[in-house]
């Protein structure tokens, strides 16, 4: 016991005298052993000393056992730091690593079976990446079904219930929660760079991952998840340092790849008598553009959104439209109000 107390005293002396990284236990133990030898504190076998030193160091430095703990796949976080509102999906990396992961049809169908065990049809054609919504094969007379291919973070029942109670949240935390529930990827610590919302109709949101290498375009609406008119099917992940042919890259981008994706058509508002024309858009533009405006040809209404760090999002419903052949233009403006680029025109 005297040996143990001597080693403990030596380690405490070193910890107080020298400023060390609080988790660099290997360095502390090594210095303790050198000091022990110099002062000839002990004359016993190395095995006993090693066990005693580790035991005492564990008392000096909390969480010694965490120093060698393997990180959670994909998240780069300790298991204790994982969001308790999510649980891992078997065989899938966690967090950002699973976002937009390219998959074989077999793997996509395996994940969809985990999420929708009641759906037994094969998936139809489409781009198979985590977070993307694809259709099941549908024969004449069969019900239309979709699967949003899961990432690596299965939301808890409580989180799903919260999203159902508030399908169109107005807070950033609520929006990221609902996007996480929709895509089965924990987005709760992602940074929202653009968001636009039309009450009772839709939300269009862009968020960037903590590492800055991935982004998500997330669409929310009040409709049921498997509705044919579900606008959430446009949600998608982007890997910004590896944009490919399936990504909405606009030719001729200046400083970096400019992006633009969108859909439009006759308005559909679940549970409300709304009519008109809608546009759901997101994109990334040159750094000199600070505002984006969209307008239907022949109509006075203009919808304007702010550009943040190059990103914009549009969720616009023009209830005045009564025609059948709409034409519209999306224009980017600089801080002085000058039109600098026509982003899209029909």
Protein Blocks (a to p, Z undefined) as FASTA:
>chain_A
ZZmmmmmmmmmmmmmmpccdfklmmlmmmmmmmmmmmnomaacdfklmmmmmmmmmmmmm
ghklmmmpccdehjlpafklpcfkbccdehiaehjllgopacdfklmmmmmmmmmmmbmb
dcdeddddehiacdddddehiacdddddddfbdcdfklmmmmmmmmbccbfklmmmmmmm
mnopafklcccfbdcddehiaccdddddfkopaccdddddfbdfklfklmklmgccddfk
lccfkbccdehiakbccdddddddddddehiacecddddddddddfkbcbdcdddehiab
dcddddeehiacdddddfkbcbfbdcdddddddfkopafbdfbdZZ
